[in-house]
Amino acid sequence: SQQGEEDPQALSIQEGENATMNCSYKTSINNLQWYRQNSGRGLVHLILIRSNEREKHSGRLRVTLDTSKKSSSLLITASRAADTASYFCATAGGGADGLTFGKGTHLIIQP
Amino acid sequence: EAGVAQSPRYKIIEKRQSVAFWCNPISGHATLYWYQQILGQGPKLLIQFQNNGVVDDSQLPKDRFSAERLKGVDSTLKIQPAKLEDSAVYLCASSWRTGGNYGYTFGSGTRLTVV
C-alpha cells in the first residue's frame, strides 16, 4: 500500500517560476524524504526532514513538514528546464520498515 | 563513490518464463531493498535485507518471486514464472542501515516487459 499522496499529480510551469508540490500521509513517521526521478532512470535523493523539524533548505529546495496535519511540501525556486522530472515523497516509520512512496507529481518546466 | 549497480538494464520475456535481476549496492551499505515500480505509480517495496538477513518481505509474491543476498553484499531477485502484470521497473536501493535518518541510493533499475 502507498502511504503518501502527492498533489498535484501533474504540474506545468514556465522556467524561472516557483514549483510547489504537496504530500499527505497517514501514519506517524520518523522522517519524510523527497526524491526526483527523470524519465527512465532511478530515483535520486533530494532532501530528508526529520519528524521534529518543521523546515529545511537545500540549494533551491525548501521542504516543510507539519506532523499535526500529516503533510509536507516541496518548493523548488527559480525552476529550470532540467528540473523536469517526477517528484516523490517517501515516509519512514519509526521501526525497521523501508520507505513507503507516494504516486508522485510529474513536473514539466516550459522553456 | 560508485553507485548502486543493476543489470540487465532491459529485459523482454514471454509469460511463464523465468528472469533474474542482479544488484550490487554501495560498499558498506548494510541494508538493501528491492522495489517494483509499475508505470505511472510510485515504487512499492518488495523485500528488504539487513546484511544477508530478510527484514521485511511482506509484499513479496512468494509463490513466484524469490530473492537472496549473497554474503551480505550482492543480491538477486528472481521471478518464476512471470506474468503479464509483472511488467515494471525493478529498482534496487541501499542505505547505511535500516531505520534511522538515512536517504537511499537507487540504481538505474531493470525495465522488465512480459509479453
Backbone of each chain as ProteinMPNN parsed JSONL, in Angstrom:
{"seq_chain_A": "SQQGEEDPQALSIQEGENATMNCSYKTSINNLQWYRQNSGRGLVHLILIRSNEREKHSGRLRVTLDTSKKSSSLLITASRAADTASYFCATAGGGADGLTFGKGTHLIIQP", "coords_chain_A": {"N_chain_A": [[0.859, -1.187, 0.0], [0.37, 2.356, -0.498], [1.658, 5.056, 1.207], [2.015, 7.86, 1.05], [0.485, 10.656, -0.576], [0.801, 12.562, -3.329], [0.275, 15.907, -4.441], [-0.118, 18.445, -6.817], [-1.018, 15.838, -9.257], [0.133, 16.332, -11.663], [2.085, 19.026, -12.959], [2.651, 21.987, -14.662], [4.803, 24.549, -15.471], [6.286, 27.797, -16.183], [9.698, 28.322, -17.053], [11.804, 29.592, -14.53], [9.796, 30.27, -12.802], [8.353, 29.445, -9.559], [7.904, 26.172, -8.175], [5.559, 24.251, -6.466], [4.926, 21.395, -4.573], [2.825, 19.077, -2.929], [2.451, 16.783, -0.191], [0.686, 14.266, 1.417], [0.254, 12.119, 4.236], [-0.438, 9.1, 6.148], [0.159, 7.699, 8.565], [2.114, 7.772, 11.656], [5.445, 9.096, 11.503], [9.04, 8.726, 11.186], [10.814, 10.094, 9.627], [10.607, 12.139, 6.635], [11.078, 11.977, 3.188], [12.177, 13.376, 0.072], [12.299, 12.571, -3.357], [13.676, 12.63, -6.671], [12.882, 11.673, -9.99], [14.026, 11.167, -13.095], [12.886, 10.611, -16.426], [12.754, 7.198, -17.113], [14.86, 6.588, -15.461], [16.672, 5.876, -12.341], [15.75, 6.699, -8.924], [16.594, 9.764, -7.314], [17.895, 10.92, -4.323], [16.746, 13.792, -2.69], [16.219, 15.402, -0.362], [15.923, 15.152, 3.194], [13.748, 15.279, 5.917], [13.399, 15.412, 9.356], [11.077, 14.135, 11.809], [10.877, 15.91, 13.906], [11.516, 18.314, 12.889], [10.641, 21.338, 11.189], [11.115, 22.818, 8.934], [13.298, 22.8, 6.111], [16.186, 23.515, 4.16], [17.794, 23.238, 0.99], [19.922, 24.293, -1.241], [18.118, 25.304, -4.023], [15.864, 24.169, -3.041], [13.135, 23.885, -0.794], [11.757, 22.451, 1.994], [8.893, 21.726, 3.892], [7.364, 20.52, 6.886], [4.508, 19.379, 8.471], [3.526, 17.815, 11.079], [1.213, 17.627, 12.545], [-0.806, 17.924, 10.737], [-0.124, 15.93, 9.096], [1.356, 16.339, 6.699], [3.442, 17.523, 3.986], [5.46, 19.829, 2.132], [7.126, 20.552, -0.933], [9.14, 22.954, -2.239], [10.4, 24.304, -5.156], [12.511, 26.704, -6.155], [12.938, 29.299, -8.631], [12.74, 27.773, -11.138], [14.186, 25.438, -13.501], [14.72, 24.138, -16.821], [15.921, 21.665, -16.557], [14.824, 20.702, -14.249], [12.605, 19.318, -14.867], [10.845, 16.46, -14.228], [9.726, 13.565, -12.33], [8.496, 13.812, -9.045], [8.754, 12.414, -5.855], [7.376, 11.816, -2.663], [8.413, 10.189, 0.321], [7.929, 8.132, 3.115], [9.293, 7.264, 6.278], [8.85, 4.977, 8.822], [8.98, 4.537, 12.419], [10.296, 2.206, 12.966], [11.994, -0.616, 11.618], [11.139, -0.506, 9.068], [11.047, -0.24, 5.48], [11.181, 2.571, 3.164], [8.098, 4.128, 2.279], [6.493, 4.997, -0.605], [4.783, 7.695, -2.325], [2.547, 8.369, -5.119], [3.592, 10.265, -6.763], [4.454, 13.472, -8.277], [4.301, 14.818, -11.452], [6.406, 16.988, -12.904], [6.661, 19.571, -15.21], [8.753, 21.77, -16.83], [8.424, 24.515, -18.709], [10.254, 25.942, -21.352]], "CA_chain_A": [[0.0, 0.0, 0.0], [1.165, 3.565, -0.591], [1.377, 5.915, 2.344], [1.941, 9.264, 0.691], [-0.28, 11.078, -1.745], [1.282, 13.855, -3.787], [-0.7, 16.777, -5.07], [-0.973, 17.805, -7.823], [-0.431, 14.702, -9.967], [0.957, 16.903, -12.729], [2.256, 20.471, -12.82], [3.41, 22.568, -15.767], [5.051, 25.965, -15.206], [7.304, 28.413, -17.022], [11.047, 28.396, -16.488], [12.0, 30.76, -13.686], [8.75, 30.309, -11.776], [8.498, 28.502, -8.45], [7.025, 24.997, -8.226], [5.222, 23.719, -5.149], [4.26, 20.094, -4.562], [2.389, 18.719, -1.593], [2.406, 15.359, 0.121], [-0.022, 13.925, 2.65], [0.499, 10.743, 4.644], [-1.494, 8.636, 7.041], [0.569, 7.203, 9.878], [3.235, 8.505, 12.245], [6.688, 8.908, 10.761], [10.325, 9.092, 11.761], [11.263, 11.159, 8.743], [9.983, 12.183, 5.324], [12.119, 12.251, 2.202], [11.764, 13.681, -1.292], [13.162, 12.016, -4.391], [13.4, 13.019, -8.054], [13.093, 10.603, -10.957], [13.975, 11.548, -14.501], [12.244, 9.562, -17.219], [13.54, 6.01, -17.403], [16.043, 6.493, -14.602], [16.416, 5.59, -10.936], [15.384, 7.836, -8.083], [17.702, 10.496, -6.698], [17.515, 11.503, -3.048], [16.877, 15.252, -2.684], [16.262, 16.013, 0.957], [15.288, 14.403, 4.28], [13.352, 16.113, 7.039], [13.046, 14.58, 10.491], [9.737, 14.416, 12.332], [10.924, 17.028, 14.861], [11.884, 19.52, 12.14], [9.492, 21.977, 10.526], [11.519, 23.355, 7.64], [14.674, 22.507, 5.763], [16.566, 24.09, 2.871], [18.966, 22.697, 0.312], [20.013, 24.986, -2.534], [16.843, 25.895, -4.446], [14.782, 23.371, -2.47], [12.672, 24.167, 0.563], [10.779, 21.458, 2.417], [8.238, 21.953, 5.17], [6.697, 19.345, 7.443], [3.516, 19.645, 9.503], [3.138, 16.485, 11.558], [-0.161, 17.664, 13.062], [-1.665, 17.754, 9.557], [0.449, 14.82, 8.325], [1.585, 16.84, 5.347], [4.73, 18.132, 3.68], [5.501, 20.477, 0.823], [8.436, 20.762, -1.555], [9.183, 24.152, -3.08], [11.588, 24.481, -5.996], [12.524, 28.101, -6.587], [13.633, 29.646, -9.877], [12.811, 26.48, -11.83], [14.97, 25.316, -14.73], [14.256, 23.043, -17.679], [16.473, 20.416, -16.03], [14.023, 20.249, -13.11], [11.536, 18.473, -15.385], [11.015, 15.117, -13.668], [8.696, 13.195, -11.359], [8.946, 14.005, -7.673], [8.059, 11.511, -4.942], [7.643, 11.859, -1.235], [8.514, 8.857, 0.899], [7.928, 8.223, 4.567], [9.952, 6.212, 7.045], [8.271, 4.797, 10.139], [9.954, 4.541, 13.494], [10.978, 0.928, 13.122], [12.949, -1.045, 10.598], [10.459, -0.573, 7.785], [11.575, 0.507, 4.352], [10.422, 3.752, 2.766], [6.841, 3.968, 1.549], [6.434, 6.092, -1.567], [3.539, 8.112, -2.93], [2.431, 8.147, -6.558], [4.443, 11.233, -7.438], [4.0, 14.636, -9.047], [5.096, 14.98, -12.664], [6.66, 18.413, -13.095], [7.181, 19.961, -16.529], [9.193, 23.149, -16.883], [8.357, 25.009, -20.088], [11.326, 26.916, -21.59]], "C_chain_A": [[0.896, 1.238, 0.0], [0.707, 4.527, 0.486], [1.129, 7.338, 1.9], [1.09, 9.501, -0.54], [0.21, 12.457, -2.132], [0.168, 14.62, -4.498], [0.039, 18.026, -5.562], [-0.303, 16.583, -8.447], [0.481, 15.182, -11.079], [0.96, 18.412, -12.593], [3.126, 20.969, -13.963], [3.562, 24.059, -15.513], [6.121, 26.482, -16.163], [8.652, 28.429, -16.29], [11.197, 29.699, -15.71], [10.955, 30.896, -12.59], [9.082, 29.31, -10.661], [7.493, 27.368, -8.598], [6.802, 24.49, -6.814], [4.451, 22.417, -5.29], [3.945, 19.737, -3.119], [2.302, 17.213, -1.428], [1.639, 15.181, 1.417], [0.23, 12.457, 2.956], [-0.446, 10.382, 5.78], [-1.033, 8.266, 8.443], [1.739, 8.015, 10.412], [4.53, 8.136, 11.539], [7.905, 9.261, 11.607], [10.957, 10.21, 10.935], [10.495, 11.086, 7.437], [11.054, 12.625, 4.339], [11.474, 12.581, 0.855], [12.811, 13.164, -2.264], [12.723, 12.561, -5.746], [13.699, 11.832, -8.958], [12.939, 11.173, -12.353], [13.476, 10.337, -15.295], [13.188, 8.397, -17.481], [14.766, 5.822, -16.531], [15.653, 6.099, -13.183], [16.077, 6.856, -10.177], [16.629, 8.452, -7.445], [17.198, 11.161, -5.43], [17.77, 13.011, -3.06], [17.092, 15.788, -1.279], [15.499, 15.143, 1.95], [14.955, 15.37, 5.392], [12.867, 15.201, 8.157], [11.691, 15.009, 11.053], [9.724, 15.584, 13.312], [11.381, 18.336, 14.199], [10.667, 20.062, 11.421], [9.849, 22.479, 9.129], [12.982, 23.027, 7.398], [14.961, 23.047, 4.368], [17.766, 23.339, 2.308], [19.03, 23.328, -1.068], [18.701, 25.667, -2.879], [15.636, 25.142, -3.895], [14.446, 23.837, -1.055], [11.578, 23.164, 0.897], [10.198, 21.874, 3.76], [7.537, 20.663, 5.592], [5.757, 19.796, 8.553], [2.987, 18.3, 9.988], [1.718, 16.472, 12.113], [-1.158, 17.465, 11.931], [-1.216, 16.58, 8.697], [0.638, 15.247, 6.871], [2.961, 17.478, 5.224], [4.607, 18.837, 2.341], [6.945, 20.623, 0.377], [8.314, 21.961, -2.468], [10.5, 24.172, -3.845], [11.542, 25.91, -6.514], [13.293, 28.256, -7.893], [13.842, 28.401, -10.735], [13.593, 26.578, -13.138], [14.42, 24.15, -15.546], [14.717, 21.693, -17.148], [15.712, 19.893, -14.817], [12.841, 19.392, -13.564], [11.784, 17.031, -14.98], [9.762, 14.776, -12.869], [9.289, 13.292, -9.962], [8.084, 13.166, -6.74], [8.393, 11.861, -3.503], [7.636, 10.434, -0.722], [8.62, 8.993, 2.406], [8.619, 7.012, 5.184], [9.312, 6.158, 8.427], [9.364, 4.743, 11.193], [10.741, 3.265, 13.625], [11.934, 0.638, 11.993], [12.334, -1.081, 9.208], [11.188, 0.222, 6.719], [10.711, 1.708, 4.049], [9.155, 3.363, 2.034], [6.654, 5.198, 0.691], [5.001, 6.419, -1.956], [3.576, 7.883, -4.429], [3.193, 9.183, -7.379], [3.716, 12.39, -8.09], [4.91, 14.763, -10.257], [5.207, 16.463, -12.965], [7.267, 18.652, -14.471], [7.521, 21.437, -16.481], [9.25, 23.577, -18.349], [9.434, 26.071, -20.302], [10.775, 28.275, -22.035]], "O_chain_A": [[2.043, 1.179, 0.444], [-0.487, 4.776, 0.65], [0.153, 7.962, 2.316], [0.994, 8.652, -1.426], [0.062, 13.413, -1.372], [-0.75, 14.034, -5.073], [0.774, 18.625, -4.777], [0.871, 16.326, -8.182], [1.475, 14.534, -11.406], [-0.028, 19.011, -12.168], [4.21, 20.438, -14.204], [2.566, 24.765, -15.356], [6.775, 25.707, -16.861], [8.712, 28.537, -15.065], [10.778, 30.763, -16.164], [11.189, 31.551, -11.574], [9.96, 28.459, -10.801], [6.379, 27.567, -9.082], [7.754, 24.32, -6.052], [3.462, 22.336, -6.019], [4.705, 20.055, -2.205], [2.105, 16.471, -2.39], [1.91, 15.865, 2.404], [0.399, 11.647, 2.045], [-1.161, 11.234, 6.308], [-1.758, 8.496, 9.412], [2.294, 8.851, 9.699], [4.694, 7.021, 11.044], [7.815, 9.987, 12.597], [11.553, 11.143, 11.474], [9.816, 10.097, 7.158], [11.837, 13.532, 4.62], [10.374, 12.124, 0.546], [14.016, 13.29, -2.048], [11.559, 12.907, -5.945], [14.647, 11.082, -8.726], [11.855, 11.606, -12.745], [13.633, 9.191, -14.874], [14.287, 8.583, -18.005], [15.62, 4.987, -16.83], [14.471, 5.999, -12.855], [16.116, 7.955, -10.731], [17.578, 7.754, -7.089], [16.199, 11.88, -5.451], [18.867, 13.458, -3.397], [18.035, 16.54, -1.032], [14.535, 14.473, 1.579], [15.787, 16.194, 5.772], [12.029, 14.327, 7.938], [11.225, 16.119, 10.795], [8.675, 16.19, 13.533], [11.604, 19.338, 14.879], [9.758, 19.305, 11.081], [8.99, 22.557, 8.251], [13.793, 22.98, 8.322], [14.088, 23.04, 3.499], [18.632, 22.87, 3.046], [18.278, 22.944, -1.964], [18.219, 26.511, -2.123], [14.5, 25.454, -4.252], [15.322, 24.136, -0.244], [10.593, 23.041, 0.169], [10.921, 22.317, 4.652], [7.17, 19.833, 4.76], [6.165, 20.512, 9.467], [2.097, 17.719, 9.368], [1.082, 15.419, 12.149], [-2.234, 16.904, 12.138], [-1.847, 16.267, 7.688], [0.145, 14.603, 5.945], [3.56, 17.91, 6.208], [3.759, 18.491, 1.519], [7.857, 20.792, 1.187], [7.476, 21.981, -3.37], [11.577, 24.069, -3.257], [10.618, 26.276, -7.24], [14.173, 27.46, -8.217], [14.976, 28.02, -11.024], [13.656, 27.625, -13.782], [13.734, 23.279, -15.011], [14.006, 20.695, -17.267], [15.931, 18.757, -14.398], [12.151, 18.804, -12.732], [12.804, 16.443, -15.339], [8.85, 15.595, -12.746], [10.434, 12.904, -9.728], [6.856, 13.193, -6.814], [9.539, 12.162, -3.168], [6.941, 9.572, -1.26], [9.322, 9.869, 2.911], [8.535, 5.895, 4.674], [9.238, 7.172, 9.122], [10.545, 4.89, 10.878], [11.755, 3.233, 14.322], [12.602, 1.534, 11.476], [12.929, -1.621, 8.275], [11.855, 1.217, 7.004], [9.625, 1.854, 4.61], [9.132, 2.4, 1.268], [6.656, 6.32, 1.199], [4.12, 5.559, -1.926], [4.513, 7.279, -4.952], [3.411, 8.985, -8.575], [2.531, 12.306, -8.411], [6.133, 14.81, -10.124], [4.205, 17.119, -13.251], [8.255, 18.022, -14.849], [6.678, 22.264, -16.133], [10.043, 23.048, -19.127], [9.525, 27.013, -19.514], [11.545, 29.205, -22.276]]}, "seq_chain_B": "EAGVAQSPRYKIIEKRQSVAFWCNPISGHATLYWYQQILGQGPKLLIQFQNNGVVDDSQLPKDRFSAERLKGVDSTLKIQPAKLEDSAVYLCASSWRTGGNYGYTFGSGTRLTVV", "coords_chain_B": {"N_chain_B": [[32.022, 8.079, -4.764], [31.196, 4.79, -5.991], [28.04, 4.077, -7.538], [24.86, 2.385, -6.984], [24.774, -0.623, -8.611], [23.008, -2.177, -11.252], [21.812, -4.907, -13.169], [20.216, -6.846, -15.798], [19.819, -3.91, -17.913], [17.538, -3.745, -19.458], [14.888, -6.069, -20.119], [13.128, -8.443, -21.947], [10.665, -10.819, -21.853], [8.738, -13.846, -22.372], [5.481, -14.618, -21.096], [5.282, -16.844, -18.329], [7.91, -17.578, -18.503], [11.147, -17.506, -16.855], [13.075, -15.084, -14.995], [15.928, -13.195, -13.939], [17.311, -10.702, -11.836], [20.066, -8.602, -11.049], [21.9, -7.017, -8.398], [24.264, -4.756, -7.126], [25.145, -3.24, -4.265], [26.072, -0.052, -2.736], [29.313, 0.016, -1.416], [29.688, -0.999, 1.915], [27.139, -0.348, 2.676], [24.663, -1.602, 4.679], [22.018, -2.246, 4.369], [19.733, -3.396, 1.981], [17.378, -2.971, -0.631], [14.655, -4.073, -2.633], [12.546, -2.734, -5.008], [9.435, -2.499, -6.743], [8.286, -0.817, -9.543], [5.539, 0.097, -11.133], [4.382, 1.398, -14.237], [3.624, 4.805, -14.058], [3.143, 4.826, -11.369], [4.202, 5.038, -7.879], [7.237, 3.672, -6.415], [7.063, 0.356, -5.033], [7.759, -1.417, -2.148], [9.361, -4.525, -2.235], [11.118, -6.353, -0.946], [13.334, -6.318, 1.846], [16.615, -6.328, 2.964], [18.838, -6.785, 5.68], [22.116, -6.77, 6.004], [22.755, -10.089, 5.289], [20.305, -11.044, 5.965], [16.712, -11.308, 5.882], [14.595, -8.595, 6.402], [12.066, -7.57, 5.869], [9.628, -8.974, 3.972], [7.017, -8.843, 3.338], [5.437, -7.903, 1.226], [6.203, -9.315, -0.943], [5.447, -11.388, -3.612], [5.428, -14.489, -2.902], [4.927, -16.867, -4.141], [5.917, -16.731, -6.648], [8.054, -14.981, -6.76], [11.418, -14.64, -5.683], [14.232, -13.889, -3.593], [17.646, -13.266, -2.825], [20.502, -12.451, -0.818], [23.697, -12.507, -1.343], [26.22, -13.349, 0.82], [25.824, -10.997, 2.167], [26.259, -8.886, 0.434], [26.068, -8.555, -2.772], [22.908, -8.935, -4.507], [20.219, -10.962, -5.758], [17.18, -10.98, -7.571], [14.498, -12.972, -8.404], [12.044, -14.06, -10.743], [9.644, -16.438, -11.265], [7.115, -18.436, -12.379], [6.91, -15.799, -14.823], [4.357, -13.274, -15.047], [2.03, -11.328, -17.016], [1.368, -9.021, -15.588], [3.652, -8.496, -14.176], [5.227, -6.805, -15.542], [7.257, -4.075, -15.289], [9.411, -1.61, -13.717], [12.223, -2.674, -11.984], [13.697, -1.775, -9.121], [16.676, -1.389, -7.338], [17.94, -0.517, -4.166], [20.109, 0.957, -1.7], [21.147, 1.53, 1.709], [22.798, 2.962, 4.605], [22.025, 1.655, 7.005], [19.18, -0.075, 8.336], [16.248, 1.646, 9.456], [16.597, 4.74, 11.345], [17.867, 7.952, 10.185], [18.403, 8.037, 7.21], [19.078, 8.579, 3.791], [18.191, 6.875, 0.736], [20.146, 5.236, -1.777], [19.589, 4.779, -5.104], [19.694, 2.347, -7.76], [19.788, 2.358, -11.409], [17.798, 0.761, -12.287], [15.952, -2.095, -13.639], [14.207, -2.569, -16.513], [11.476, -4.479, -17.043], [9.688, -6.261, -19.424], [6.929, -8.195, -19.969], [5.624, -10.384, -22.258]], "CA_chain_B": [[31.831, 6.642, -4.551], [30.412, 4.152, -7.033], [26.633, 3.991, -7.198], [24.255, 1.063, -6.952], [24.817, -1.201, -9.955], [21.973, -3.144, -11.556], [21.806, -5.452, -14.526], [20.415, -6.054, -17.01], [19.107, -2.64, -17.984], [16.238, -4.065, -20.032], [14.655, -7.49, -20.334], [11.825, -8.801, -22.505], [10.452, -12.264, -21.783], [7.359, -14.272, -22.558], [4.862, -15.045, -19.835], [5.623, -18.18, -17.832], [9.36, -17.755, -18.444], [11.782, -17.017, -15.64], [14.023, -13.988, -15.197], [16.665, -12.833, -12.733], [17.929, -9.387, -11.82], [21.223, -8.55, -10.142], [22.163, -5.711, -7.798], [25.449, -4.592, -6.283], [24.913, -1.982, -3.549], [27.236, 0.75, -2.387], [30.164, -0.655, -0.436], [29.482, -0.572, 3.291], [25.715, -0.221, 2.98], [24.197, -2.862, 5.241], [20.62, -2.513, 4.016], [19.443, -3.44, 0.546], [15.943, -3.018, -0.9], [14.132, -4.234, -3.987], [11.262, -2.082, -5.226], [8.781, -2.663, -8.037], [7.6, 0.406, -9.942], [4.678, -0.033, -12.308], [4.292, 2.664, -14.966], [2.681, 5.787, -13.547], [2.971, 4.686, -9.924], [5.404, 5.125, -7.067], [7.853, 2.372, -6.115], [6.486, -0.45, -3.974], [8.785, -2.275, -1.559], [9.169, -5.971, -2.341], [11.877, -7.046, 0.077], [14.369, -5.533, 2.494], [17.651, -7.116, 3.621], [19.829, -6.175, 6.555], [23.228, -7.706, 5.737], [22.219, -11.163, 4.454], [19.044, -11.492, 6.524], [15.496, -10.63, 5.418], [13.915, -7.788, 7.417], [10.65, -7.431, 5.505], [9.244, -9.487, 2.645], [5.571, -8.982, 3.438], [4.778, -7.583, -0.036], [6.813, -10.121, -1.999], [4.596, -12.533, -4.011], [6.393, -15.563, -2.688], [4.664, -18.024, -4.999], [6.648, -16.6, -7.917], [9.234, -14.142, -6.572], [12.37, -15.011, -4.634], [15.393, -13.012, -3.572], [18.678, -13.6, -1.858], [21.612, -11.512, -0.768], [24.855, -13.37, -1.179], [27.266, -12.887, 1.733], [25.53, -9.654, 2.638], [26.68, -7.842, -0.499], [25.217, -8.598, -3.957], [21.584, -9.546, -4.359], [19.486, -11.309, -6.97], [15.729, -11.101, -7.487], [14.061, -13.876, -9.459], [10.614, -14.241, -10.967], [9.422, -17.699, -11.957], [7.053, -17.966, -13.747], [6.479, -14.404, -14.952], [3.018, -12.962, -15.53], [1.97, -10.047, -17.725], [1.321, -7.909, -14.628], [4.977, -8.268, -13.606], [5.896, -5.774, -16.335], [7.532, -2.954, -14.388], [10.833, -1.355, -13.476], [12.648, -3.221, -10.705], [14.718, -0.874, -8.595], [17.436, -1.795, -6.162], [18.442, 0.629, -3.411], [20.83, 0.591, -0.486], [21.35, 2.587, 2.69], [23.769, 2.553, 5.62], [21.4, 0.607, 7.791], [17.745, 0.08, 8.43], [15.843, 2.612, 10.472], [17.465, 5.905, 11.367], [17.595, 9.022, 9.238], [19.307, 7.87, 6.068], [18.478, 8.51, 2.469], [18.527, 5.697, -0.043], [20.76, 5.408, -3.09], [18.942, 3.853, -6.027], [20.271, 2.035, -9.045], [19.013, 2.844, -12.556], [16.659, -0.115, -12.477], [15.804, -3.023, -14.764], [12.861, -2.479, -17.07], [11.007, -5.794, -17.475], [8.462, -6.344, -20.214], [6.459, -9.569, -20.121], [4.693, -10.399, -23.404]], "C_chain_B": [[30.993, 6.082, -5.686], [28.97, 4.042, -6.564], [26.177, 2.559, -7.069], [24.196, 0.544, -8.387], [23.706, -2.228, -10.113], [22.161, -3.646, -12.978], [20.772, -6.571, -14.603], [19.649, -4.749, -16.954], [17.685, -2.848, -18.497], [16.124, -5.581, -20.203], [13.241, -7.679, -20.877], [11.721, -10.311, -22.474], [8.998, -12.57, -22.071], [6.803, -14.72, -21.209], [5.171, -16.52, -19.596], [7.122, -18.462, -17.883], [9.889, -17.238, -17.123], [12.791, -15.931, -15.987], [14.705, -13.684, -13.863], [17.312, -11.473, -12.907], [19.036, -9.388, -10.776], [21.439, -7.139, -9.64], [23.433, -5.767, -6.959], [25.342, -3.256, -5.574], [26.212, -1.212, -3.327], [28.009, 0.028, -1.282], [29.929, -0.096, 0.959], [28.027, -0.382, 3.673], [25.172, -1.561, 3.436], [22.805, -3.243, 4.739], [20.411, -2.408, 2.516], [17.961, -3.668, 0.361], [15.702, -3.326, -2.379], [12.744, -3.599, -4.036], [10.746, -2.434, -6.621], [8.042, -1.363, -8.356], [6.835, 0.165, -11.246], [4.491, 1.348, -12.922], [3.218, 3.572, -14.376], [2.45, 5.723, -12.053], [4.292, 4.913, -9.191], [5.982, 3.745, -6.81], [7.173, 1.688, -4.934], [7.552, -1.406, -3.458], [8.42, -3.745, -1.713], [9.864, -6.692, -1.188], [12.998, -6.156, 0.573], [15.312, -6.485, 3.221], [18.469, -6.234, 4.557], [20.984, -7.17, 6.58], [22.663, -8.847, 4.889], [20.903, -11.727, 4.99], [17.872, -10.673, 6.023], [14.833, -9.899, 6.58], [12.418, -7.739, 7.144], [10.451, -7.971, 4.11], [7.73, -9.648, 2.563], [4.842, -8.701, 2.119], [5.384, -8.338, -1.213], [5.875, -11.28, -2.35], [5.428, -13.816, -4.019], [6.122, -16.809, -3.539], [5.467, -17.94, -6.294], [7.937, -15.79, -7.803], [10.119, -14.729, -5.468], [13.554, -14.073, -4.715], [16.386, -13.531, -2.539], [19.773, -12.551, -1.911], [22.857, -12.296, -0.367], [25.895, -12.705, -0.295], [27.057, -11.444, 2.17], [25.969, -8.544, 1.721], [25.717, -7.823, -1.693], [23.88, -9.253, -3.653], [21.017, -9.907, -5.726], [18.002, -11.415, -6.646], [15.28, -11.949, -8.67], [12.542, -13.928, -9.526], [10.448, -15.521, -11.784], [8.11, -18.322, -11.513], [6.52, -16.535, -13.804], [5.05, -14.313, -15.486], [3.053, -11.6, -16.218], [2.037, -8.87, -16.75], [2.643, -7.658, -13.913], [5.771, -7.238, -14.405], [6.027, -4.51, -15.496], [9.028, -2.671, -14.423], [11.161, -1.881, -12.083], [13.873, -2.436, -10.246], [15.378, -1.479, -7.369], [17.952, -0.535, -5.482], [19.222, 0.122, -2.205], [20.946, 1.798, 0.429], [22.281, 2.056, 3.771], [23.213, 1.45, 6.5], [19.913, 0.872, 7.863], [17.396, 1.017, 9.575], [16.734, 3.842, 10.41], [17.126, 6.9, 10.281], [18.61, 8.986, 8.102], [18.507, 7.904, 4.775], [18.916, 7.237, 1.774], [19.28, 6.13, -1.3], [20.187, 4.337, -3.998], [19.838, 3.566, -7.225], [19.361, 2.539, -10.156], [17.837, 1.944, -12.884], [16.78, -1.053, -13.664], [14.367, -2.925, -15.244], [12.474, -3.836, -17.644], [9.708, -5.662, -18.25], [8.126, -7.816, -20.39], [5.393, -9.569, -21.216], [4.029, -11.759, -23.538]], "O_chain_B": [[30.18, 6.793, -6.277], [28.697, 3.93, -5.369], [26.986, 1.632, -7.045], [23.635, 1.195, -9.269], [23.481, -3.052, -9.226], [22.606, -2.917, -13.864], [20.471, -7.193, -13.584], [18.894, -4.522, -16.009], [16.745, -2.206, -18.028], [17.119, -6.278, -20.403], [12.278, -7.139, -20.33], [12.586, -11.009, -23.004], [8.138, -11.691, -22.027], [7.537, -15.139, -20.314], [5.3, -17.316, -20.526], [7.569, -19.482, -17.36], [9.161, -16.603, -16.359], [13.294, -15.86, -17.108], [14.127, -13.89, -12.796], [17.798, -11.134, -13.985], [18.956, -10.077, -9.76], [21.194, -6.172, -10.361], [23.646, -6.702, -6.187], [25.439, -2.218, -6.227], [27.298, -1.668, -3.687], [27.422, -0.501, -0.338], [29.964, 1.116, 1.169], [27.705, -0.268, 4.856], [25.207, -2.54, 2.691], [22.457, -4.423, 4.691], [20.854, -1.457, 1.871], [17.347, -4.449, 1.088], [16.454, -2.892, -3.251], [11.882, -3.895, -3.208], [11.524, -2.638, -7.554], [7.265, -0.868, -7.54], [7.428, 0.047, -12.318], [4.448, 2.35, -12.208], [2.064, 3.174, -14.215], [1.645, 6.485, -11.518], [5.357, 4.973, -9.806], [5.282, 2.745, -6.971], [6.763, 2.335, -3.97], [8.178, -2.123, -4.238], [7.315, -4.161, -1.367], [9.264, -7.543, -0.531], [13.545, -5.344, -0.175], [14.876, -7.339, 3.993], [18.752, -5.076, 4.249], [20.854, -8.274, 7.11], [22.121, -8.567, 3.82], [20.438, -12.767, 4.524], [18.012, -9.477, 5.767], [14.542, -10.499, 7.615], [11.604, -7.851, 8.06], [11.051, -7.469, 3.16], [7.224, -10.484, 1.814], [3.74, -9.208, 1.911], [5.095, -8.016, -2.366], [5.538, -12.078, -1.475], [6.048, -14.167, -5.023], [6.973, -17.692, -3.648], [5.678, -18.952, -6.963], [8.815, -15.901, -8.658], [9.629, -15.243, -4.462], [13.849, -13.524, -5.777], [16.02, -14.14, -1.534], [19.948, -11.858, -2.913], [23.032, -12.685, 0.787], [26.395, -11.627, -0.617], [28.016, -10.75, 2.505], [26.054, -7.389, 2.138], [24.679, -7.162, -1.646], [23.733, -10.009, -2.693], [21.299, -9.243, -6.723], [17.622, -11.884, -5.573], [15.647, -11.67, -9.811], [11.852, -13.852, -8.509], [11.035, -15.668, -12.856], [7.998, -18.711, -10.35], [5.765, -16.115, -12.928], [4.601, -15.154, -16.264], [3.985, -10.819, -16.026], [2.672, -7.854, -17.032], [2.753, -6.715, -13.129], [6.862, -6.84, -13.997], [5.029, -3.944, -15.049], [9.802, -3.383, -15.063], [10.464, -1.573, -11.117], [14.923, -2.437, -10.889], [14.712, -2.009, -6.48], [18.357, 0.412, -6.156], [19.018, -1.002, -1.748], [20.856, 2.943, -0.015], [22.529, 0.853, 3.852], [23.863, 0.427, 6.712], [19.45, 1.947, 7.482], [18.152, 1.161, 10.535], [17.549, 3.963, 9.496], [16.173, 6.692, 9.529], [19.541, 9.789, 8.045], [17.418, 7.339, 4.676], [19.892, 6.6, 2.172], [19.082, 7.23, -1.817], [20.282, 3.144, -3.711], [20.629, 4.408, -7.65], [18.289, 3.081, -9.887], [16.969, 2.319, -13.673], [17.59, -0.845, -14.567], [13.427, -3.166, -14.486], [13.071, -4.294, -18.619], [8.754, -5.033, -17.791], [8.937, -8.59, -20.897], [4.394, -8.856, -21.126], [3.217, -11.963, -24.441]]}, "name": "protein", "num_of_chains": 2, "seq": "SQQGEEDPQALSIQEGENATMNCSYKTSINNLQWYRQNSGRGLVHLILIRSNEREKHSGRLRVTLDTSKKSSSLLITASRAADTASYFCATAGGGADGLTFGKGTHLIIQPEAGVAQSPRYKIIEKRQSVAFWCNPISGHATLYWYQQILGQGPKLLIQFQNNGVVDDSQLPKDRFSAERLKGVDSTLKIQPAKLEDSAVYLCASSWRTGGNYGYTFGSGTRLTVV"}
